[in-house]
Each structure stands twice: as structure tokens, then as C-alpha cells.
Amino acid sequence: MSRKSIPTPSFVIFGLYLFIFAAILIGCRGFGSFKDREAISEEPLHCEAPLIKVKVKKVLDGDTLLLENGERVRYAGINTMELQGKGGQPEPFAVEAYLRNKELAEGKTFCLKVASRKRDSYGRLLGDLYFANGTSLSEILVSEGLALVCYYEGSAEFWERLLPLQVKAIEARRGLFAFVDKPEAKSVLIGNKQSKRFHDPACYDTKKIKRKIIFQNLEQALREGYCPSRECIEKIFSSEN
């Protein structure tokens, strides 16, 4: 009895991507490490109100994790690339962000600061996790070029604190911020002052935006703390560029 060929499941291919990137990152740490010895310290952890002491059970991606109490936490003020983007393939630096987040957080205890908007539309807690010395996980991810600073309702405090770190990472061209030197990053972008998202006119009808701001290039938009819109992110941060 003949057997039909069975296509390789997408999750197997995705798992292979993770394995390869893990091997690379373990052997060679790039992205300009954010004072690891200070951030990952053995100092006693004291969480004074309104901070909450929590333990991370599992990291889900670059900006989301699961706590031991069952709560899911989404970092407020940043966004990392999707592990399964268009066609099921990881977006640029998505795997690196996930692995770095996993290395920093999984199985460890932190002080959680919840944003003024406590939960997002998915029911996840919004906030950031802090080491004993006051360094947050978001600070490390942004400083190493693995996360973009993004404004969300109720996250202004986090956005304002993280933006100066993003500017420094842009100047150093770390991780995602190396994209600002690509030829495609020199085109005009249209920002929405209300949402603090920017759009490429080629992939979005910018006539819909009432309060506009014009950016001459990608670097200018990122320095102002604007984040790429989801419908344009694959064009702006394309691994094929």
C-alpha cells in the first residue's frame, strides 16, 4: 500500500527557527548588552506598594509572559515583532526578542508595576517587571534594539521613560534600529498624532488621518516615539529588504 507524502507541519518549521536562533544567541551575544550584571543581580527583592511581587512561569513571546498565578502580563509601552508573521514566518528580531525575554524572566521573581489602564482588550495585565536594582525588562529589550517604544492608552508613564533609551539604541543602530539606514527607510511616513502610529502611504489610506504629522524618514518617526501601524509593519521592517 503506497503512502502519500505528508507535508511538514508549520509548527515543526517554526520550532526549527527557534532552535537555530537559540544556538546563535547562546554562542554569541549581540545587541549591546544592557548592563546584565547589574540588572540580573542577587539583591533581595522588596516590592513596595503599588508594586506587586510576582514570579514568572513562562515567557510567551518578546513582550508577553505568564505568571505563576495564571495572569498574563503584556509589557506596557513597547512592542516586539510577531513570532508568526506573514506566512507563518517570524518577523525581524522576533525570535531574538523572545529568547532574550525568556533568558531574563522565566522562572524569576520581579516587582510588577501595573499601568493606569490595568488590562488590554485580551484581558492581559498591562505593566512592566523590575529587578531589585530598579531596571525593568522593557528597558533592556528597548536598549538592545529588540523592542519598539509604542504609546498605548494608559501607558504614557512607561512611554516617556523608555523613549530616551530608544533614542540611544537608534544612535547605536542596535537590532531593529539598524533598519533606519536601509534605502526603504528614507521615504516619507505619515503619523497619526492621536494614536502615535505612523503609516507608509503605500500601504494605508492616510486621508483617513485627521491629525497628521509628516516624517521625512523612519529614524525621525522612531525618535519621536511613534510606532509602525500593524498593516504597514511588514513593509517597513521587512527581512527581505
N, C-alpha and C positions, 0 to 999 in steps of 0.2 A: 504494500500500500504506500503510494507516494505521499510525501509530506510537502505542504506548501511552505514557502519561505515566510517566516514571521518577522515583521519589521521591528527594529529595536525600539522599545518604549522610550518616550521623551524623557521620563524621569531618570532612566539609566544614563542617557547622554548628559543630562544636567548634573547627575552625580559625578560623572567623569570630569566635567568642568571644575567642580568644587575640589576634587582630588588633585588635579593638576595645579590649580592656583594655590592650594594649601601647601603643596610641596615647594612651590616657588617662594612663597612668603616665609615659610619656615627657614629656608636656606638663605634667603637674602631679604632683609627688612629694608624697604624703601620708604618713600613719602616723608622723610624728615621727622623722625620720632619725636613726640611731644613730651619730652622730659619723663620718660617711662619710670625712672627710678623714684621720682618724686610722686608721680600720680599713683603708681601701684605700690603703695607703702604698707608697712605693717603697723602703722599708727592705730591706736584704739579708736573705734568709730563711735562718736557720740552725736546723736541726731536730736537737736533741739527743735521744739515746735516753731514753725509749722512743718519742719522736715519729718519724714517718716522712715524708720529703719526697715529695710526690705532685703530679701535675698532673691537673686536671680536664679530661676530654674533652667531656663532655656532661652537662647537667642534665636529669634525667628528670621531676622534679616538685618540690614545695616542700621535701621532706626527703630526697630520694634523688638520687644522681648517679653517673655512670660515669667511672672514671679511665682514663687513657691505657693503663695496664697491663691493662685488661679487668675489673678488680674494680669491683663496685658497692658504694657506701657508703650506708648508711642512718644519718641522724643519730640518735645515742642521746640519749634524754631529752626529745625533742619529737615532736609530731605536727602535720602540716598537713592541711588539708581535701583531700578527693579531687577530682581534676580531672574524673573521671567518676563522679558520684554517682548518686542515684536517677534513673532515666530517661535516664541518659547526660549529665545536665547538671552543670556544676561546682558544688561546694558553696561556701558563702560564703567568700570570700577565698582560694579555692584557686588561681585564676589569678594573683592578685596575689602570692601566696607563690612560685609557680613562676617568675614573671617576675623577682621580686626575687632569688631564689636564682640564677637564670640570669645576671642582671646582676653579681652579686657573685662568682660562682665559675667560670663557664665559660671555659676557656682559661687559667686562672690556676694558679699553684703555691702549695701550702699545706703546713703541717705537720699530719699526721694523727695524732690520738690515738685509739687503739683501746680500746674498752670492755673491762672484765674478762670479759664474755661476748662473745667475739670475733665471732660470727656469729649471725644470726637464722635462723628456720626456712626462709627462702628462700635461704640461703647468702650473704647480703649482709654485708659488713663493718659492724660497729656502732662508731660513734665520732663524732668531730667534727673539723672543719677549722679551723686557726688561721692568721690573718695574722701577719706579722712582729712586730707590736706586742702579740700575745697575745690579741687579740679573736677570738672564734670566730664562725662563720657562724650557729650556733644562737642565740647571744646577740643578734645583730642581728635575726633573724626574730622571736624572742620579744619583744624590746624594741619592735618596730614593730607588734606585735599581729597578726602573720601566722602564728604557730605557738603551740600549746599545750604547756606543760610536761607531760610524761607519764612516769610511772615504768615502767620495764621491768626485768626481771631482769638484773642485771649493769650497770645504768646509774645506780646510786644517786649516784655522784660527780657525774655530769652533772646529774641531777635537783636535787640540793642546790645546785649552783652557779647553775642557771638560775631557780629558783623566786623569789628576791628580785627578779629582773628582771621576771618576770611580774607580781608584786605592783605594781611601779611602773607597768607598762603598764596594769594594771587601773585603777589610780587615775587615769591619764590618759585612760582609755576609748579606747585606740587599737585600731583594726582590729576583730578578733573580740571584744575585751573591751567594746565598746560594747553587745553583746548583753545584758550584765548589767542594763541599765536597761529592757529590754523587760518588759512585764507578764507574759509567759510565764516569765520568768526568776525570778520571785518565788515559785514553788511549791516545795514540799519535794522534796528529792532524797535518795536512799539511796546511801551509799557503801560500798564493799567495802574493809575495812581491809587485806586481804591483797594485792589487785591494785591498790589505789588508783585504782579506777574508780568513777564514780558513775552511777546509773541513775534514770530517771524512772519512778515506779511505774506510769504509764500504758502503758509500752511494754516492761516487763520484770517478771517474777515475782520480786519482791525477797525472797520467802520462801526462795528458794534460797541467799541470802547468809547465811553463818554468823556472820561478824564484821562487824557493821553499824556505820555511823556516820550520823547524821541531819544533813543540811544544810538550813537554812531557805531557802536560795536558791542560785542559780548562782554569784554572786560569792563566797559563803562557801566553796563547794566548790573553786573555782579558786584561791582564796588559800591553801588547804591543800595545793595541789599534786595534787588529784585530777583525773582526765581523764575525759571522757564516754565511756561504752561505745559501741561501734560500732552496736549495734542502736537506740540512743537518740539518736545524734548528729544525725540529720536532724530530729528533733523539737525538740531543744534549740537547734541552730543552723540554723534554717530561714530561707531567704531570703524566704519568704512571710510570716514573722511581722512 
